[in-house]
Amino acid sequence: MEYDVIVVGSGAIGGSIAYELSTRNLNVCRVGETDRVNAASKAAGAMNGCFGEVTSGLLASDYGRLKLRMDRQAQDLWPTWAERLERSSGNTRPLFSAIGTQVLLNSAGMDEVDTVNYEAIEQTLKEYGEPFETIDLRTMGWLNPDHLVRPLRGLFIPNEHSVNSHLLLEKLDAALMAGGGTLKNENARRVLAEGEVVTGVELNSGELIWGKKVVVAAGVHSLDLLNEFDNLVKKIPPLFSGYGVSILVKLPDDLPLPDSVIRTPNRAFACGLHCVPRGDGILYLGATNILSERPKQQALVSDVQFLLDCAVDQLNLDLHNAEIISIQVGNRPIPADGFPLIGECGIDGLWLATGTYRDGLHQSPLLAGYIADCLTDVKSTDLDLSVFNPVRAPLTGLARESTVQETVKQMFATGYEYRWDIKPYWLPLLDKGLSSNYQQLIDDLHPSFTPPPELVAFSYLYESMRLRLSQYYKEWS
Ligand SMILES: Cc1cc2nc3c(=O)[nH]c(=O)nc-3n(C[C@H](O)[C@H](O)[C@H](O)COP(=O)(O)OP(=O)(O)OC[C@H]3O[C@@H](n4cnc5c(N)ncnc54)[C@H](O)[C@@H]3O)c2cc1C
C-alpha cells in the first residue's frame, strides 16, 4: 500500500499537518510514538504568544518580522481550528485554558533586556493596532510577589490566549483517526528514497511504509532521520535542543486560578517566566530554555529549583504551598540561525517542517495549512515562507557587530535573574572577559556567518556545538 503522505512526528506540528492533510481527502499515515517522551509540544505552556513573544531581537531582521506576521496570522486561526478539532475528534472539552495575557515588567532581570523587550511589545501592539490596555498593577489581583521583585508596569492583551497542550495532542490523535487517517504508534528509523525521489520510511521495527510524499516533523530529532542523505543534511542548519522544564502544580484550596496567562517579556535566552491556568486547580509554571548538546529526557535539579524560586518569588508567594503534579521536560527545535526549517528539501517529495523554537505550538495550525497548501496546490494563506526553505545558507537575524554585546547583556541578565550580588568593580571585568571570549569564538567560527546570541553563549561552553556550526558554515563558504 502506498500512502499519499507520510508525516513523521506526533508533536503539535506533525499532528496538525497530518490532520489538515487528512481533511483534504489525502490518504495519510502519521508515524511516531504517542507517549511523546521529551517532545516540546507536551511540555509547552501553549501560550498563543504573538505580541507577548516580541523582543527587540525578533524585530531586528526581516526574517524575525516575518515570524511575527506568522504569529499574528496564527492567532486568527485558532478559534476555527479549535472548533474543527472538536467536531472531528468528538472531544468537547474546551481547548482554550486562559483568556487574554497579562504582561508584567518586574524588577527581576535587567533594564536593558526586560524593559527594552516590554517596550518592544507595547510598541508593536500599537503598530499593529492590536487592542491592549495598560493595567494598574495593584489591580492585578492574583499576583502576590516578593517585594524585592515587585512588578513595575503591566499591560493586558485581551486576544492572546492559551490552549491546553495535552488536550490539543489528544484531540489531534482522535481527529486524525476519526477522519480515516492511519496512526503508527512507533518511531521511524530513517527516510527512504530511490535516486532523488522519496519513497517512504522505515520504522524502528524494520517495517517499511511507502508514500508518495514524506513530511518530517520530528522536532529536534528531525535531521537524524535524514542521516543517509549526508550531502543534503550538511547544507541544512543543524538543529540544537532548547531543553526546557515546566511544572504543573495543584494550587492550595484558598488560592484560585488566574483567568489569564501571566507572563514577563522573553528574557535572557529564555521564554520569560509565565503561568497558565489549566483548569481543576492546576497551574502550569514555565519555563527554562537551556541549549544542550543532546535532547534531554529528565530535568536537572538546578532548573527545577530555579523555575520554582522564580515562580514563588515573582508571581505568588502562596505557591510555596502548591503540590507538584508533574515536572515536564521538552526540547525546543532550534536551528543554527534561529529561523524555522519549512519546505521541500533537495529530494523530490521530502518536506521538513520544524525548527519552530519557542512559538511552534502557536504556529501549528498555520504551518499545517501552509504545508498542506504546498502539497495540494490549494492556497489558504498569502504567506510566502520560501525564505525558510531548509537547504540554505545561514539567515542573519541580529547584525554581527551587535552579537557580542547582546550575548554579554543576556548573560548579565541571567545573573540578575539569579539575584547575583556582584560588587561594582567586577562588572567591567566580567564584561571585558565575556566580550573578548565571545568575539574570539565568533571570529574563529567564520569571517561573516554569525550564530544568534544563545548559540554564541552555549557553544562557548560546548565544543560539539562549535563543531556542528563550523561544519555547516564550511558548506556555504
Ligand atoms: C518548556 C517549553 C515551553 C514552551 N512553551 C510554548 C508556548 O507557550 N507556546 C508555543 O507556541 N510554543 C511553546 N514552546 C515551543 C513549542 O513547544 C515548539 O516550538 C513546538 O511544540 C515544536 O513542535 P514539534 O511538533 O515540531 O516538536 P515536538 O513537540 O518536539 O514533537 C516532535 C515529535 O516527534 C517525535 N519523534 C522524535 N523522533 C522520532 C522518530 N524517529 N520517528 C517518529 N517520531 C519521532 C517525538 O517523539 C515528538 O512527539 C515551548 C517549548 C518548551 C520546551
The ligand as an SDF file (V2000), in Angstrom:
LIG
                    3D

 53 58  0  0  0  0  0  0  0  0999 V2000
    9.0070   24.1890   28.1680 C   0  0  0  0  0  0  0  0  0  0  0  0
    8.5150   24.6680   26.8420 C   0  0  0  0  0  0  0  0  0  0  0  0
    7.5250   25.6510   26.7760 C   0  0  0  0  0  0  0  0  0  0  0  0
    7.0500   26.0890   25.5400 C   0  0  0  0  0  0  0  0  0  0  0  0
    6.0170   26.9870   25.5090 N   0  0  0  0  0  0  0  0  0  0  0  0
    5.4570   27.3220   24.3160 C   0  0  0  0  0  0  0  0  0  0  0  0
    4.3090   28.1600   24.2640 C   0  0  0  0  0  0  0  0  0  0  0  0
    3.7870   28.6000   25.2860 O   0  0  0  0  0  0  0  0  0  0  0  0
    3.7810   28.4540   23.0350 N   0  0  0  0  0  0  0  0  0  0  0  0
    4.3130   27.9530   21.8870 C   0  0  0  0  0  0  0  0  0  0  0  0
    3.7970   28.2270   20.8030 O   0  0  0  0  0  0  0  0  0  0  0  0
    5.4090   27.1630   21.9160 N   0  0  0  0  0  0  0  0  0  0  0  0
    5.9870   26.8370   23.0940 C   0  0  0  0  0  0  0  0  0  0  0  0
    7.0910   26.0410   23.1260 N   0  0  0  0  0  0  0  0  0  0  0  0
    7.7240   25.6510   21.8580 C   0  0  0  0  0  0  0  0  0  0  0  0
    6.9160   24.5940   21.1890 C   0  0  0  0  0  0  0  0  0  0  0  0
    6.6260   23.6040   22.1230 O   0  0  0  0  0  0  0  0  0  0  0  0
    7.6550   24.0170   19.9830 C   0  0  0  0  0  0  0  0  0  0  0  0
    8.0500   25.0360   19.0940 O   0  0  0  0  0  0  0  0  0  0  0  0
    6.7350   23.0630   19.2280 C   0  0  0  0  0  0  0  0  0  0  0  0
    5.9360   22.3450   20.1250 O   0  0  0  0  0  0  0  0  0  0  0  0
    7.5160   22.1020   18.3960 C   0  0  0  0  0  0  0  0  0  0  0  0
    6.6110   21.1190   17.9190 O   0  0  0  0  0  0  0  0  0  0  0  0
    7.1200   19.8780   17.0950 P   0  0  0  0  0  0  0  0  0  0  0  0
    5.9300   19.0550   16.7790 O   0  0  0  0  0  0  0  0  0  0  0  0
    7.9520   20.3440   15.9680 O   0  0  0  0  0  0  0  0  0  0  0  0
    8.1450   19.1350   18.0540 O   0  0  0  0  0  0  0  0  0  0  0  0
    7.8690   18.2020   19.2990 P   0  0  0  0  0  0  0  0  0  0  0  0
    6.7210   18.6660   20.0840 O   0  0  0  0  0  0  0  0  0  0  0  0
    9.1630   18.0300   19.9860 O   0  0  0  0  0  0  0  0  0  0  0  0
    7.4240   16.8500   18.6270 O   0  0  0  0  0  0  0  0  0  0  0  0
    8.2780   16.0600   17.8780 C   0  0  0  0  0  0  0  0  0  0  0  0
    7.7180   14.6680   17.8850 C   0  0  0  0  0  0  0  0  0  0  0  0
    8.4890   13.8400   17.0290 O   0  0  0  0  0  0  0  0  0  0  0  0
    8.6620   12.6200   17.6830 C   0  0  0  0  0  0  0  0  0  0  0  0
    9.8410   11.9170   17.1660 N   0  0  0  0  0  0  0  0  0  0  0  0
   11.1350   12.0610   17.5110 C   0  0  0  0  0  0  0  0  0  0  0  0
   11.8990   11.1850   16.8340 N   0  0  0  0  0  0  0  0  0  0  0  0
   11.0640   10.4870   16.0380 C   0  0  0  0  0  0  0  0  0  0  0  0
   11.2450    9.4350   15.1160 C   0  0  0  0  0  0  0  0  0  0  0  0
   12.4580    8.9120   14.8830 N   0  0  0  0  0  0  0  0  0  0  0  0
   10.1690    8.9410   14.4740 N   0  0  0  0  0  0  0  0  0  0  0  0
    8.9440    9.4540   14.6950 C   0  0  0  0  0  0  0  0  0  0  0  0
    8.7050   10.4490   15.5870 N   0  0  0  0  0  0  0  0  0  0  0  0
    9.7520   10.9490   16.2370 C   0  0  0  0  0  0  0  0  0  0  0  0
    8.7860   12.9690   19.1500 C   0  0  0  0  0  0  0  0  0  0  0  0
    8.5190   11.8590   19.9600 O   0  0  0  0  0  0  0  0  0  0  0  0
    7.7290   14.0410   19.2570 C   0  0  0  0  0  0  0  0  0  0  0  0
    6.4820   13.5050   19.5580 O   0  0  0  0  0  0  0  0  0  0  0  0
    7.5960   25.5760   24.3470 C   0  0  0  0  0  0  0  0  0  0  0  0
    8.5810   24.5890   24.4060 C   0  0  0  0  0  0  0  0  0  0  0  0
    9.0390   24.1320   25.6430 C   0  0  0  0  0  0  0  0  0  0  0  0
   10.0820   23.0500   25.6890 C   0  0  0  0  0  0  0  0  0  0  0  0
  1  2  1  0
  2  3  1  0
  2 52  2  0
  3  4  2  0
  4  5  1  0
  4 50  1  0
  5  6  2  0
  6  7  1  0
  6 13  1  0
  7  8  2  0
  7  9  1  0
  9 10  1  0
 10 11  2  0
 10 12  1  0
 12 13  2  0
 13 14  1  0
 14 15  1  0
 14 50  1  0
 15 16  1  0
 16 17  1  0
 16 18  1  0
 18 19  1  0
 18 20  1  0
 20 21  1  0
 20 22  1  0
 22 23  1  0
 23 24  1  0
 24 25  2  0
 24 26  1  0
 24 27  1  0
 27 28  1  0
 28 29  2  0
 28 30  1  0
 28 31  1  0
 31 32  1  0
 32 33  1  0
 33 34  1  0
 33 48  1  0
 34 35  1  0
 35 36  1  0
 35 46  1  0
 36 37  1  0
 36 45  1  0
 37 38  2  0
 38 39  1  0
 39 40  1  0
 39 45  2  0
 40 41  1  0
 40 42  2  0
 42 43  1  0
 43 44  2  0
 44 45  1  0
 46 47  1  0
 46 48  1  0
 48 49  1  0
 50 51  2  0
 51 52  1  0
 52 53  1  0
M  END
$$$$
